Amino acid sequence: MFINIAFRNIFRQKRRSILTGLSISAGYVLFTLTLSLIEGSYSNMIKLFTESHIGHIQIHSDDYLTRPKIYKSINDKSKIEQTLSADKRVISFTPRAYSPALSFSDEKTGPVQLIGIDPEKEPTVSRLREKITEGNFFNNSQDAGDKVHALISKGLAIKLDLEINDEFVLIGQGADGSIANDIFIVSGTVGSKSSPDKTSVYVPLTTMQAFLSLDNNVHEYALLIGDISQAQIVSQNLQSELSDFVVSPWQVVEEVFFKSMEADKQGNWVFLALVMIIVCIGVLNTIFMSVLERTREFGVMRAIGFRAVGLVTLIFTETILLTLLSLFLGILVALPLVLWFSEVGYMFPEPMDMGGIEFQHLKGELSLKVLFVPMGIVFLFATLTSALPAIRASRLTPVDALGRF
C-alpha cells in the first residue's frame, strides 16, 4: 500500500520530484567521477613508482632492507628462482646487487650508488630501458679485455661532466675487505636532470659480482606479479615458502611513500564529504518544502485515522523510491564518463612531479568500488535526510494541519 501511494505522490509532485531526483543524481555522478579519478590517479602513480625500479615485491637476506651491508647477500639463488618460477602469480623477477662507491672523472669526483643488474631480466621488471635519454642499453656480450659499459643517471653525468663514451673510475670496497676499482665507459644516461635519482650507476650483474668479490651472490630479488593489489598476500605466501629470507611487499619497501599516499587519499575524502553535504542540503530542502506544501493533505490523512508512524513510513518510502530512481539515472550518466576516463583519460600539457614521479596522464578507474560505494553513501545520506521532515509531519495534529488553511 505504501509503495503505491508513494509512487502516486512522486508522479503527482513532478516539479518537486524532478528537483530532488536531479540533486541526488548530480551528487552521485560527481561523487563517482571524483572517486574514479582519485583511485585511478593513485593506481597509476603506484604502477609508475613500483615499475620504475623497486618492483611489487622484494626478497632480501636477513635485515638487508633496513640495514644494508655488502656482506648480507643471498647465496642460495636456486631456491628462490625455482620458487618464483613455479608461482603462476609471478610475472617476472630479476636479481640485483648494490654498493656505495666513489666516482672519478678527469677533474671531478662524487659518491655514487652502484647497482648491478641482469641486462636480460631487468627490463622485464623495471622501466630502466625506457628511462634512457641518451646512448644505449648495454648487453653482456663484451670481451674480457674491454672496459665495462655503464649507465649513469643524468644528474651524475652533469656533475662529473661526462658524455657518452667518456671514461670514469669507480672505487669501492669488496665483500672480502679488498679495494675494488675499475675503469668504466658511459654507455647511456638515465632519466633527466630533474629526476630525484642523481647518483645511480648501473653495470652488468656479472661485472658487479667480480668488482665486489661477491662470487655468485646478490643482494636482492625484485619481482612483478599479475595483480599489484595482491602484493601483501603474495608476499606472505612466498614468505612461508622462503622462510630463510625476508619477503617484503612494496608497501614495506617504500613505507614512507605508502603512508604519505594513504594520508593524502584520506584527505581527499574531506572533499567528497563536502560534496555529500551539498547534496544532503539540496535533498533536505526539497523534502522539507514537499512536507510543508502537503501539510493540509497530511492533516486530512491524520483525521481519517492515518497514524503518525504511517506518515513517517510513507515519507521514507517516497524518499527511498525517488533515491533509487535517481541513482539509476545517475549510473546511466556516470558509467560512460568513468569508462571514458579509465580507457582514454586526459593528458596534461606539462608533466607534474608528484613525489619524484613525473605524472602527466590522468586516468580514472572503473571498478565495483567506484560505482557502488558512492551509491551506498548517497542512498544512506538521502534516506537519513528525510528523517527530519518525516518526524515533523508525524507530529502534526489534524486541528493544527487543517487550521492553517
N, C-alpha and C positions, 0 to 999 in steps of 0.2 A: 504493500500500500504506500509506504513512504517513498519508495523508488518512483512509483507512478506519479505521485503528487510532486515530487522533486523535479522530475523531468518536465512536467507541465509548467511548473514555476520558472524553470530555466528558460524555456522557449517563450513563455509569456513575457518575461522581462528581457527582451532581446538586447536592448541597449546596454543595460547593466551587466548582463551575462557576457556580452562581447568584450566590454571593457575589462572585466575581471579575467576572462579567458586569455585575452591578449597580454595582460600584465604577467600572468603565470607562464604563458608560452615564451614571452620575451625573456623572462628571468631564467627559464630552463635553457633556452638557446644560448644566452650569454654565459651562463654558468658552465654548460657543456663545452662550448668553444674555448673558453678560458682554461678550463681544466685540461682539455686536449692539448692546447699549446704548451701549458706548463709541463705536463707529463712528457710530451714529445720533445720539448727542448732539453729537459734533463736526461731523457733516454739518449738523445743524440750526443749530448755532452759526455755522458758516461761511455758511450761507444767510442767516441773520438779519444777520450782520455785513456781508456784501457787498451785500445788497439794502437795507440801511439807508441807505447813501449811496454807497460807493465803486464799486459795480458789480463785475463779474467781470474786466473788462479796462479799462484807461485808455490814452488816447493824448494825448501832450504834444509840445510843441516843444522841441528841444534838451534841456537838463538841468533843465527846469522842475520835475520831480518832486522832485529832491533840493535844488535851489536856486531856489525860486520867485521870479520877478521879474515885475512887471506888464508889462514890455515883451517878455517871452518868450511871445508869443502865437501862435496858429495863424491864419494869414491865408488859407490855401488850404482853405477848408471844403468846397468842392465835391468835391475829390478824395477826401477822407475819407468824406464822406457817400455818394458813388457806390460806393466800395469796400465800405462796410459794408452798404449796401442790396443789393448783389449777392451778398453772402455769406449763404447759407441758414442757417449756423450761428448767425448773429447774430439774436437775437430783437428787440432794441430798442436804441436809443442816444440820447444827449442831450448837447448842448453845455453848457459851464459857463464862468463867469468868476469870478475870485477877486481880492480885495484887502483889506488891512487898513484899518481906518478908526477914527475916534473918534465915539462916540455921545453925544448930549446930550439930557437931558430937562429939565424945569423946574429941578430942583435937583441932579441927579446926572449923572455922566459916567463913561465907561468905554470900553476898547478892544473892538472887535468884529471878527469875520471876515465880510466882506461877500461873499455868494455870489449870482451871477446865474444864474438857471435859466430854461429854457424851460417855461412853465406847461403846455404840452400834452405835451411829450415826457418831462419829468422824472418824472411819476407812472408811466410805463411802465418806468422803470429803478430808481427808489428808492421807499422807503416814506414819503416826505415827507408825502404827503396823509394817510396813515393815522396819522402821528405827531402830527397837530394835535389838541391837547387843548381849546383854546378858539378861538372865532372860525371863520373860513372860509378855504379855499384861494383865493388870488387868481387873477384871469384878466387877460389883456392887452387887454381891451376897455374902456379908460379914455380919457377925453378928455384932450387935451394940457394943458388948464389944471388938471386935477385933481392933487391931491397923490398921490404914488405910494403904493400899499398895500405893506406888507412883512410878512413872517412873521419873528418873533423867537423865540429859544429861551426856555423858561420861566425859566431861570436869569437871563437878561438882563432879562426883564420884572420879575423880583423885584428885581434890583439897581438898575434905573433907576426902579422904582416905576411901571411902565406897565401900562395896561389896554387892552382892545380899543377901537379908535377914538381912542386918545391919539396925539398928535403927538410926534415926536422928530426930532432933526437929526443928520445924518451928515456928517462932514468927512474927506476923504481927498486923495490925490494922483493926478492923472490920468496917463495914459501919456505925454502930451506935456509933463509937468512942471507943468501948471497945478494950481490948487487946486480940488478938487471938493467941493461942498457942496449939500445939498438937504434939504427937509423931507419926512418920510415919516409915514404913518399905520399904526398897528398893525392889521393885518388878522386875525392869529391868532397863537397861541403854539404852539411845537413842543416836544414832549417833556414831561418833568416836572422838578421841582426837583432830583431826584437824578440826572438824566441827565448824563453826562460833558460833553456839548456845551452849554456855558453862554454862549457868546459869538457864536453864529451869527445872521446877519441875511440872509434870503432876499428877493431882489427879482427882478422880471422881467428876463430877459436883455437885452432892448432898452433898458430903463431903465439897467441896469448899464453897457452899452456907451456910452450917451450920458453917463452920470455920470462915467466914467473916460476919456472921449475915446478909446475903443478902436476906433472905426469899426465894422466888422462882425466884428472879430476875437474869438476866445475863447481860453481857456487850457487847456481840457480837453474831451475826449470820453469819456464813461463809457458802457459797453455791457454788456448781458446776453447770454449765449449759452445754447444749449439744454442743454448738459451742462457743469456747472461743473468737473468733473474734467478736462475737456479745455482748461482755460483757458490753460495754458502752451503747449500745442501750437497752439491757435488764435492766440495772440498771436505766436508765431514765424512762422506763415503770414502773418498780417497785416503783420508787420514787413517781410517780403520784398516785399510789395506797396506798403507805405507807408514806403519807405526814408528819406524826408525827415523822418520823425517818429520818436518813441520810443514803442513799443507795450509796455506792461507788464501782466502778469497781476496778480491781486490778491495773490499771494504776494510780489511785489516791491513793490507799492504799500504794503502793510502788512507789511513784512518782520518787524518785531518781534513782531507778533501771531502771524504764521505760525510763527516759530521757537519762541515760547513754547508754542504749541499743540502743535507736534511734540514738544517736550521733555516736555510733560505726557502725551501719548499714549504715549511710550516708558516713562514712569514707571508707567503702568497695566499694562504687560507684566510688571512685577515681581509684581503681584498675580496675574496669570494664571499666572506661573511657580510661585507658591506653590500654586495650585490643582493644577497638574500634579504637583508634588512629593507632595502629599497622595494623589492618585490613584495615583502610582507606588508609594508606600509600601503602599497597600492591595493593589495587584496583586502586588507583590513578596512580601508576607506570605502571600497565599493560594496563590501558586505554590510558594513555599518549603514551606508546610505540605503541599501536594499531593505534592511530591517526597519529603518525609520520610515521609509515610504510605505511599508506594509504594516504599520502599527495598527491601523483600523482592521485590516484583514486578520491579524493575529488576535485582536480583541474579539472579533466575531467567532473565531475558532475556539477561543477560551470560553466564550459564552455558551456555545453549543456542546461543551463538555470535553474539549481537547485539553489534555493535561500538559503541565509545564514540561515534563520530560519528553512528551511528544513533539513539542516545538523545538527543543534542543536537538532531538534526533532528526527532525525534518531539515533544520538548517545545516547540520553536519552532513546529512545525506546529499543535500543540494551542493554543498561545497566539494564533497568528495567526487561526485559525478562530474561537476564542472572542471575540477582539477584533472581528473582522468582524461576528459575530452581535450583539455588544453595541453596536457603532456603528450597526447597522441599527435596533436597538431605540431607541437614543439619538436618531437623527434623526427617528423617528416621534414621539417625545415633544417634541423641541426645535423642530421645524418649526412646529407650531401656536402655541407660545409666542412664537417670533420673529415669526411672521406677525401675531399679535395686537398685539405691541408696536410693530411697524412701521406698522400701519394705525391702531390706536387709541391706544396709549401710555398714559401716566399723567400726570395733571395735578397739579402740586404745589399745595398750598393757598395758598402765597405765592410770588411770583416770586423767583428767585435772580439776583443780579448777578454775572456772570462776564465780567471784562474790560470792563465798561461796557455789557454786553448783558444785558437782562432775559430770563432763561431760566426758563420755567415748565412747558413741555410736554416731558416726557421720552418720546422715541420711539426705537425701535430701527431697525436697518437689515437688510433681507433681501437678501442677495447671495451669490454663489458663494464669495466670500472668507469671509464669516461662517460658512457651512455647512461648507466643505471644508478651510479652514486648520486649525480645531480637530480635524477628523477626521484629517488627516495627522499632526498633532503627537501626538494621543492614540495613534494607531496606532504611530508611531515609538517613543514612550516605553514603551508596553506591551510592544512586541516586544523592546526593549533590556532592559527589566526582567527578562525571562525568561532573559537570558544567564547570570546568576549561578547560579540554580538548575540550569540545564542543564549548566553546567560542573561543578558539584558532582556531579550524577548521573553524568556521564561518567567521573568519577574513581573511582567505586565499583568494587570488585572483587567477584566472586561470593562469595568467602570472607567478606569484611567485611560485605557486604549480608545474606547468609543467616545469618551468625553472630550477628547482633543479635537474632534471634528464636529 
